Amino acid sequence: YDEEMQTAFVRYRTEAGDERVVWHESRRSIQAKLDLASGEGLHGVSVWALGLELPETHRAFQAKLR
């Protein structure tokens, strides 16, 4: 978990030696982003590929939108 980015990630190397990083959104990371947007007075957020995440991320959005 990257405390600065507030998101979990995994870092690995391919067989060719290239380094890759995969960031994983969770309820915790979505909540951190929603709190940041709210704290900065933003009126909304944008989500890419909505529908591919876990049900827990939907709950984070629902809790913030109430």
Phi, psi and omega in degrees: 000127178267111183296324180291315181275346180059041182213144175282152180206164172228138180243135180209168177245140176283172177300331179280355179094002178284138178274137179232149175229131177243121178267138183238120176277145178218178177301320181298314182288322177295318179299319179298319180291320178294321178296319178298313180299316180294317180295333179269001178076019178287150184263003179179175177224164177239141181233129180269137177060042177304134181111347180263356183270176179283155179304330181297331178289326175297320180296324178296317177296314181299319181295323182283330184278352181280000000 
